[in-house]
Amino acid sequence: MVKPNTDFKLTVKELALIEMSLLSFQSTQPNRHKEIQALLAKFYHQKIWYRPKNEEIYVSG
């Protein structure tokens, strides 16, 4: 039996495209809102947030 691939190689740009696509799709598919929201939450919780190590004030954006 063939095993599914669990090791995906995606760039940050590709992941951002998937995330934007899901957000767009969510507005056209209200009956799948919870399912799409759960998937977007998985993306969010796997992100590694950047913050400089020094103690200076940091303003993002």
C-alpha positions as CSV (number, residue, x, y, z in Angstrom):
1,M,0.0,0.0,0.0
2,V,1.3,3.5,-0.9
3,K,1.8,6.0,2.0
4,P,0.7,9.6,1.5
5,N,3.4,12.3,1.3
6,T,3.5,14.1,4.7
7,D,6.6,16.2,3.9
8,F,5.7,19.2,1.8
9,K,8.2,21.7,0.5
10,L,6.5,25.0,0.1
11,T,7.9,28.5,0.1
12,V,6.6,31.3,2.2
13,K,5.2,33.0,-0.9
14,E,3.3,29.8,-1.9
15,L,1.9,29.5,1.6
16,A,0.7,33.1,1.5
17,L,-1.0,32.4,-1.9
18,I,-2.8,29.4,-0.4
19,E,-3.9,31.5,2.6
20,M,-5.2,34.3,0.4
21,S,-7.0,31.8,-1.8
22,L,-8.7,30.2,1.2
23,L,-9.8,33.6,2.5
24,S,-11.3,34.4,-1.0
25,F,-12.9,31.0,-1.3
26,Q,-14.4,31.3,2.2
27,S,-16.5,34.3,1.2
28,T,-18.0,32.4,-1.7
29,Q,-18.7,29.2,0.3
30,P,-20.5,30.1,3.5
31,N,-21.5,26.5,4.2
32,R,-17.8,25.6,4.5
33,H,-16.9,28.5,6.7
34,K,-16.0,26.4,9.8
35,E,-13.9,24.0,7.8
36,I,-11.9,26.7,6.0
37,Q,-11.5,28.7,9.3
38,A,-10.1,25.6,11.0
39,L,-7.5,25.2,8.2
40,L,-6.5,28.9,8.3
41,A,-6.1,28.5,12.1
42,K,-3.7,25.6,11.5
43,F,-1.6,27.9,9.2
44,Y,-1.6,30.7,11.7
45,H,-0.5,28.5,14.6
46,Q,2.4,27.0,12.6
47,K,3.8,30.4,11.7
48,I,7.1,31.5,13.3
49,W,6.7,35.1,14.3
50,Y,9.8,37.3,14.0
51,R,10.9,39.7,16.7
52,P,14.5,41.1,17.1
53,K,16.5,39.7,20.0
54,N,17.7,43.1,21.3
55,E,15.7,45.1,23.8
56,E,15.0,48.1,21.5
57,I,11.5,49.2,20.7
58,Y,10.2,47.2,17.7
59,V,7.3,48.5,15.5
60,S,6.3,46.0,12.8
61,G,4.6,46.9,9.5
